Amino acid sequence: MEERRSGNGVTNHHEMLTGPPFYLPEFEKSYRYIIDEYEVEPKEIGIFIPCAVRKPYSSSPSHQLIRMIISQVLDPDQYHIVVFGTCGIVPSELEEMYPYAHYRYVLGRCNDDAIRRDFLRIETERVSGYLRKTEGTYRYRVGYCLGLFREALLMGSRESGVPIDLLLPTRERITRVIEEEECTFQEGSLSMDVYLGEFCDRLIELRNSIRGSRQKGVIR
């Protein structure tokens, strides 16, 4: 098995991991590194998006669409993308660190209720830990997610006491997709135009609200 050292001293192994990654010790070790050692650069907005099947995450078509919208609305020095889900939770700049670029798992295809419950419990704890760590890092937090990922983000927020200021898609939009669209997954995909359009519109509203607060001299 080939190994290489990343800039932060963590060994990157070129080995593809399989099975539910949230059980694996490699992911707990990497999570502890992020919580206990890694310094997250402060940004005005933290944007939380789900992990993807394609690695690194930024190469996936859905992440490219999401990132394109974010970059069109916000200045680069204004936001920080955080990836979460079956991987745990990881600052996007660490996406190539082992084991985050070296596993393949799709929770949406899992029908085992026990595994899904375990994911929700483990991911809630990891989201909560990251939110507590970064409570003073972001002024605003945006979540763009569906299904169990969305549930874990909400539960992690409640457990940590750190709010998600803007959670998208809105429940009204999700309900409309369930009722009107025929999708592989009940709530559809985050790469659907109906979701991306709302994401863009609400990011613009947030950006304009921040600008308005600055002009009025209001500091949150």
C-alpha positions in Angstrom: 0.0 0.0 0.0 1.5 3.3 -1.1 1.7 6.2 1.5 2.4 9.9 1.3 2.6 12.7 3.8 0.2 15.6 3.5 1.2 19.1 4.5 -0.3 18.7 8.0 1.7 15.6 8.7 -1.2 13.2 8.3 -0.4 10.1 6.4 -2.4 9.7 3.2 -3.0 6.0 2.2 -4.0 5.1 -1.3 -6.4 2.5 -0.2 -10.2 2.4 -1.0 -12.2 1.8 2.2 -15.6 0.1 1.9 -18.6 -0.4 4.2 -20.2 2.3 6.4 -17.3 4.7 7.0 -18.8 6.2 10.2 -17.9 2.9 12.0 -14.3 2.9 10.9 -11.5 4.0 13.3 -9.8 5.9 10.5 -12.7 8.3 10.5 -12.8 8.8 14.2 -9.0 9.4 14.3 -9.3 12.0 11.5 -12.3 13.6 13.2 -10.3 13.9 16.5 -7.5 15.5 14.6 -9.9 18.2 13.2 -11.5 18.8 16.6 -8.4 18.7 18.7 -5.6 20.0 16.5 -6.7 21.6 13.3 -7.1 25.4 13.2 -10.1 26.5 11.2 -9.6 30.0 9.6 -12.4 32.4 10.7 -14.8 33.3 8.0 -18.0 35.3 8.0 -20.1 32.4 6.7 -19.7 28.7 7.2 -21.6 26.6 4.5 -22.3 23.0 5.3 -22.9 20.6 2.4 -23.2 16.8 2.2 -20.3 14.5 1.2 -20.4 13.0 -2.3 -19.7 9.6 -3.9 -17.0 11.0 -6.2 -13.7 11.9 -4.5 -12.3 14.4 -3.9 -15.7 15.9 -3.1 -15.1 19.1 -5.1 -14.8 17.0 -8.3 -18.4 15.7 -8.0 -20.9 17.3 -10.4 -23.2 18.2 -7.5 -20.5 19.9 -5.5 -19.3 21.8 -8.6 -22.8 23.2 -9.1 -23.1 24.2 -5.5 -19.7 25.7 -5.5 -20.4 27.6 -8.7 -23.5 29.3 -7.1 -21.6 30.1 -3.9 -18.7 31.7 -5.8 -21.1 33.7 -7.9 -22.8 35.2 -4.9 -20.1 35.5 -2.2 -16.6 36.7 -2.1 -13.9 34.0 -1.6 -12.7 35.5 1.6 -16.3 35.6 3.0 -17.1 31.9 3.3 -15.8 28.5 4.3 -17.2 25.2 3.0 -17.6 22.3 5.4 -18.4 18.8 4.1 -20.3 16.5 6.4 -22.3 13.2 6.2 -21.0 9.6 6.2 -17.5 11.0 6.3 -18.2 12.7 9.6 -17.4 16.4 9.2 -14.4 18.0 7.5 -13.3 21.4 6.3 -13.3 21.2 2.6 -9.6 22.1 2.2 -8.8 18.8 3.9 -10.9 16.8 1.3 -7.8 14.9 0.0 -6.6 13.9 3.4 -6.9 10.2 4.3 -9.5 8.8 4.7 -11.8 11.4 3.1 -10.7 10.8 -0.4 -10.4 7.0 0.0 -13.8 5.5 0.6 -17.0 4.7 -1.2 -20.4 4.4 0.5 -23.9 5.6 -0.3 -26.2 5.8 2.7 -29.2 6.4 0.6 -29.0 2.8 -0.7 -28.9 1.4 2.8 -32.2 -0.2 4.0 -30.8 -1.4 7.4 -32.6 0.6 10.0 -30.0 -0.2 12.7 -27.2 1.2 10.5 -29.2 4.3 9.7 -29.8 4.9 13.4 -26.2 4.4 14.1 -25.2 6.9 11.4 -27.6 9.5 12.9 -26.3 9.1 16.4 -22.6 9.2 15.4 -23.0 12.0 12.9 -25.0 14.1 15.4 -22.2 13.8 17.8 -19.6 14.8 15.2 -21.6 17.7 13.9 -22.2 18.9 17.5 -18.5 18.7 18.3 -17.5 20.7 15.2 -20.1 23.4 15.8 -18.9 23.8 19.4 -15.3 24.0 18.2 -16.2 26.7 15.6 -18.8 28.6 17.6 -16.7 31.8 17.3 -15.3 31.0 13.8 -18.3 31.9 11.7 -20.8 34.7 12.1 -23.5 32.9 10.1 -24.0 29.2 9.3 -25.8 27.9 6.2 -26.8 24.3 5.7 -27.8 22.8 2.3 -28.8 19.2 2.7 -31.6 16.6 2.7 -32.7 13.5 4.4 -30.7 12.0 7.3 -27.9 14.5 6.7 -30.3 17.3 7.3 -31.6 15.6 10.4 -28.1 15.1 11.7 -27.2 18.7 11.1 -30.3 19.9 13.0 -29.8 17.5 15.9 -26.1 18.5 16.1 -27.1 22.1 16.2 -29.6 21.5 19.0 -27.1 19.4 21.0 -24.3 22.0 20.7 -26.6 25.0 21.2 -25.0 26.6 18.0 -27.7 27.6 15.5 -27.8 27.0 11.8 -28.9 30.4 10.6 -30.2 29.4 7.2 -31.2 25.8 6.4 -32.0 24.9 2.7 -33.9 23.7 0.8 -36.8 25.1 2.8 -39.4 22.5 4.1 -42.0 24.0 1.7 -39.7 23.4 -1.3 -39.0 19.8 -0.2 -42.7 19.1 0.2 -43.4 20.4 -3.3 -40.7 18.2 -4.8 -42.1 15.1 -3.0 -45.6 15.9 -4.2 -44.8 17.0 -7.8 -41.6 15.3 -8.9 -40.7 11.7 -9.8 -37.2 11.1 -8.2 -35.0 8.2 -7.4 -34.9 9.4 -3.8 -38.1 10.7 -2.3 -36.8 14.3 -1.7 -34.9 14.4 -4.9 -31.3 15.6 -5.3 -29.6 18.8 -4.2 -28.5 19.3 -7.8 -32.1 19.8 -9.0 -32.7 23.2 -10.5 -35.7 23.8 -8.1 -33.3 23.4 -5.1 -30.3 25.2 -6.6 -32.5 28.2 -7.6 -33.8 28.6 -4.1 -30.2 28.1 -2.7 -29.0 30.9 -4.9 -31.8 33.3 -4.1 -31.5 32.8 -0.3 -27.7 33.2 -0.5 -28.2 36.5 -2.3 -30.7 37.6 0.4 -28.2 36.7 3.1 -25.4 38.6 1.4 -27.5 41.7 0.9 -28.6 41.5 4.6 -25.0 41.4 5.7 -24.2 44.3 3.5 -27.1 46.3 4.9 -26.0 45.5 8.4 -22.5 46.8 7.6 -23.8 50.0 6.1 -25.9 50.6 9.2 -23.0 49.8 11.5 -24.7 46.8 13.0 -22.3 44.1 14.1 -23.9 40.8 15.0 
